[in-house]
Amino acid sequence: MNGPKRSKNTPGTDAAFDLLSEIAVDPASDERYPDGTVLIPADSPDASALMSQAIEKRRPIAIVFPDGSDVVARPPTASGPALLVVLGLFWLADRLRSKRDRPTFVPREWVTEFHAASEPKLAAQ
């Protein structure tokens, strides 16, 4: 007798699928996750490559952790001269600082947010 098949997904991938399902049915998620957001499981072996590709294409990303929490990073909404001013200010701040405290992975001008995992819902009794 064969037992139930186990998922080959990582816990982060399962959490990303759960988040995708939530985004699809919850209109309130439109504000938290812009159109075209790429959901990336934090524990995926390809996470770095997926993040790099999304950043290169200037697509918003949500890094989803196994507990269901996520970090969203999206490109700035400024464009044209406003974007140049923002980028110039970041460049100036970097030049004034003698040493960075840590390397920057996501471009500094991107807006980032952290969303804590929601509490598990209890089954109706």
N, C-alpha and C positions, 0 to 999 in steps of 0.2 A: 504494500500500500504506500503510495506516495503522499508525503505531507504537503502542506500548503507551500506554494512557491514563494521564495523570499525575493524582495525587491533588490535589484543590484544598484539602485540609486543610493547616493550618499544621503545622510540626514539633511544636509543643506539643500540638496536637489529636491527632496520631498518637501521641505519648507518652502522652496521657491515655487513648486507646483501649487501648494496650498495658497500662497500669496497671489499667484496668478488667478486662481479660482475666486479669491476674495475680490481682487481688482475687477474682474469681469462682472460681478454682480452688485458691487457696492459703489453707487454714484459718488459718494464722499471721497473715494480713493482717487478721483480724477485730479484733485488738488494736490495730493501727496505724491502721485506718480504721473508725471507728464506723459503725453502721447509718445510712443516709441521707446519707453524706458526698457532697457535691457536688464533682465533679472539674472544675476550671476550668483550661483551658490558659492559661499566663501570657502567651502571645503573641496571644491572641484579642483582636480589637478590642472585644469586649463584656465583657472580663474584669472591669472595674470594676462594671458594672451587675450582672453575675452574682454577684459577691462581695457587693454591697450587698443584693441580694435574699435570698441565703442567710443573711447576718447578720441581716436583718430577721426572717426566719423561724426564727432560732436553729438553723440546720442546720450541721453541721460542714462545713468546706471543705478541699479539698486543691488548692493551686495547683501545677500540674504544668508543669515547665520542659521545653524541647525536648530536653535531655540525659537526661530521665527522672527527675531529682531532683524532690522536691516538698516543700512546706511545708504542714503540716496545722494548722488552727486549729479548735478546738471550744469550745462554751460550757462554762462550769464545771459540774461535777456537783453543786455545792452548790445547795440550794434553801431557800426559806423564810428563817428567821432567819440561817442560816449564809451565805446569799448576800448578805443585807443587810449583814452584818458585813464580808464580803470587799469588797463595793462601797464601803462606808464607809471602809475602810482605803485603798483606791485613791484615793478622793476626797480623803482627808486627805493622802496622799502628794503628790497634785497641788497641793493648796493650800499645802503647805510648800515646794514647789519654786517658786522665783521665775519660772522660765522653762523651758518644755519644750525639749528639744534637737531634737525633730522631731515632726511631727504624727502622731497615732495613727490608723492606718487600720482595723485589726482591734481590736475592743474589748479593752482591757487585761486584763480578767479572764478572757479566753479562754486556754485552754492551747494552746501552739504547739509544734510539733516540726519538725525538718528531717530529711528522708530523702534521703541521697545516692543518685545513680543507681547501679544495680547494674552490675557489669562485664559487658560483652557476653559471652555464652556462645559458646564455640568449637564449631563443628560437629564431630560425631564423625567420626573418620577411619577 
